[in-house]
Structure formats: C-alpha cells, structure tokens
Amino acid sequence: MSGATLDFRSYPLDGPDLGTVVGHVEAGGLLVYPTETVYGLGGVVVDSVLGALVAAKKREADEPFLLLVPSRESVDHLAWTPAAMDLADVFWPGSVTIVLRDETGRFPPGVRSPGGAVAVRMSSHPLIVDLVNTLRAPLISTSVNTPGEPPALSVAEAVQAVESLGLSKGILILDGGRLDSSSSSTIIDCSGDHPVMLREGTVPLERVRCVLPDVEAGSDG
C-alpha cells in the first residue's frame, strides 16, 4: 500500500483496518497522518526514517523531531521532573509537548538533542491514539510542510508538501479530513532546573502558568 491514501475521515466509527498502516510503519515506511493540531509526517524510530526526514526537512542536529507516545509509562525511562509530571497530568493527551532528559541514551540523534533531551507528546487524536498503542512504540512526528511554509491542514496540502519535499514515493497518507485552523503544539522544556516554554502553540503561556506559575518564556514563547 505504499504511495496510497487511505480514508480515515469517519474513524473510529468506520474506516480501513489499522493493520495495513501498522505493517507499513513497522516496515520502515513514512506516514502522513492527522493530529489534533496539524497534519504530521513521520514513522518509527529507525535510521532510514530519521535520515529521510532530516534530509527532507533540512534539520540541524539541534532541531530534533518530537515523538508521539502511547503513554507516560511508555517513556518512563526519561527523566520526569515534578513540573513535567504536572504538565502531563493536566494537558495529556493533548497539544503540549514536553522536553525531558534522556539520561540513558535510549533514543538516537535526530530525536535526541545534542544536549541529551527528547521531546514527547501524547496525542488526543483517536486515530493516533490507536496507532501508537497498537505499535507499542513512539512515532516520530514533524509537521507536513516545506521549510518556511505553514503546516498542512488538509490532505491536498499534505500531498503537495510531500511532493515538494521529495517524499511522495513509498509514503502512506491517512486522510482525516480538513482540520480546523490551528497552531502547532506548545513546547515546554523540562530538561533543566526550571521549565521554559520553547514554543507557544495551541496552549498559551497564561494557561501553562496556571499549572506551572514559574515557567519561563523562551525566545519563541
């Protein structure tokens, strides 16, 4: 089914079997999928997937991709600070990405920053929830767009973007319909002594401060 588009607009009431998607991803295939914010692009954490995404998105080593995870417990080997646990308790599943130290070096460069941190999020989109739970593994995630352009909110925009990125061959696209206009996820760095907002997205700084009053606004927050 590589290079195909599957219609998941009626999921979970109706739609294709997830087995096709799981098989494609487990074989190292790239995937385009809807989330609660924008369309995502990714695959499992293997060198071939990381290499293709890094080349297509022109990412530097200090710009790692985030991971969509099945649960907090699935990444309990990361260094969960009290602030990070509070964020997950309130905002997960949802559109807050939390950056944590990967002290054991479990994840490779590309998702692990040069400083040893990994960004993780538990999605609230029912299709992604079922997918990562079936995979029992994280899914690399980056927005579907060419550098400098807004993220895709529809399959038509996603197809155009993956063609521009040179990734259309062998990719599987999950059509979740047109998404409501949205920012990307909010990113909070909890890998240091004090939490810092790296990117203000769908969850604004003021709302985060209701949970973490001392969170600092970074250069993009």
N, C-alpha and C positions, 0 to 999 in steps of 0.2 A: 504493500500500500504506500510505498514511498512516492512522494510527489503528489499525493492526493489531498483532497479536502473532505473532511467528514462533518456532517451536520449535527451539531450538539445544541442547536437552538432551543430544543424542547427538553433538554436534560434537566432534572433526573426523571421526569415523567416518561420521556421517550428519547430514543436516540441510539446510536450504534453501541455495540458491546465494547467495553473498555479493553478487552483482551487484545484487540488489534493495536490500540495505542500503546499498551504496556509492552507488547512484543517489539514494536518499532523502537521504543525508547530504550528498552533493555539491550537491544542490538546496537546501540550507539547512535541511533537516528536523532536528527534535530526535530524539534517540535515547536509549533506556534499555537498558542492557547489563550483563551480569555481569562482574565482575573477580575477581581472586584475594582480594579483601577483602570489599567490599560491592557492591551494585548502583550503577552510575554513571549519570549523566544528562549529556548534552552534545551536541556537534555540531562542525562545522568552525569555524574562527576567522573568522567574518563578523559584521558589526554586528547583523544580525537575530537571530542565535543568542545573541550576548552580551547584547543588550538584553532578550530574553525570559528568560534565566537570571538576570540581575541583578534584574529586576523580581520574578520568582517567588521567588527565594531571599532577597530583600531585602538584597543585598550592598552594603556600603560600598566606596568606592574603595580603601581599604587592606585589602580582603579579596578579592584576585583569585582567579580559578579556576586550577586547575593544568591542565597539558597532558599527555596520554598521547602519547608519541612513538615512532616506529618504531625509532630507534636513537640512540646518542650522536652519530653523524655527522650525523644529520638536523637537529641543533640545534648544530652546531659553531661557529656564529656567536655563540653565547652565551659568556660569559667563564668558561671551565672552569679552576678553580683546581686545584692538585695534590690538595687534600682532596676536591674534588668528583669528580675522576677516580678516586681511590682508592675512594670510595663506589660509583661506578658499576661499577668492576671487580669488586667483591665482591657487591653487592646487586642489580645489574640483570641480567636482568629480575627484577622483584620489587616489594616493597611499601615501598620507600624513595623518597620524593620529595625532589628536590634543587633548592634555590633558587639561581639564578645571575643575574648581572648581564646585562641586555640593553643593552649599550653602543651598539649600532647603532639601537636603537629599532625593531626589526623587528616586534615584537608590539604590539597596541593596548592601551589601558586596558581593564581587565576581566580580562586575563590578565597584563598588565604593571603592577606596583605603582607607586604614586606615586614611590617611590624608584628605580625603574628595574630591578626584578628580576622574573624569571619562574620559576615552579615547574614542574619537568618530572619525568616518571616513565616508565620503560619497563616496561609490564605483562608479567607472565608468563602471563596467561590466553590459551590458544591462539586463542580467537575474537578477542580484541582485538589480539593479535599479527598475525593475518592481516588484520584490518580496517585497522589503521593502515598496514601495509605495502602493502596494495592501494591505499589512499587516497594514500599517499606524502605524508601531511600529518598534523600533530598533531590530536588530538581533545580538545576542551575537556572537562573532567571535574569533576563535583561529585557528592557523594553524593545518592541519591534519598531525600529526607526533607523534611518541613516543618521550619522552624526550631525547634530545641529538642527535636525528636523523634529517636529512633535511626535510623540508616540502614536502608534496606530490605535484607533478606536473601532475599526471595522475590519472584516476580512479583506475587503478590496484594498484598503490602505496597507494591511499587513502583507498581502501578496506583492504589491508594488514595492514595499520596503525590502522584502527578502530578495526580490529580483535585483534591486539596486545594490544590495549587499553581496550579491553573487552566491546566495544560499538556496536558490529555488530547487536545485537538483537534489532529490532524495529527502526532501523535507515533508513532514506531515502537518497539515493545518487543521485545527479544530475550530469550526465556525460556531461561535457562541452568540452570534447576532451583533448588532451595533451596540456598543457600550455607551453609557452616559458620559458626557464630558467630565473628565476627572484629571486631577494631578496624579503624579506617581506617589509611591508610598513615602511616608515620613521616616527618616533615618535617624536613630538615636545611638550614639557611640557610648557603650557602657564598658569599654575595654580598659579605661583608665580610672583614675581616682575619683573623677567627677563626671557625671553624664553630660554629653554635649550633643545638641541637635546639629547633625551634619547637613540635613536637607529638610526643609519644611514642605510637606506634601499635603495629602488629604486631611491629616490630623494636624491642626495648627499648634504653634508653640504654647498658646494660652491654655489649650486643653491638656497638653502634656504636663504643664506646670500644675494642673490640678492633682496630678499623681506624683510628680517629682518637682516640688517647688524650687529646688536648687539647680534644675537643668540649665545649662548654659547654651546660648545661641551661638552657633559657629558662624563661619563666614557666609554660609548659604542659608543659615537658619534665621 
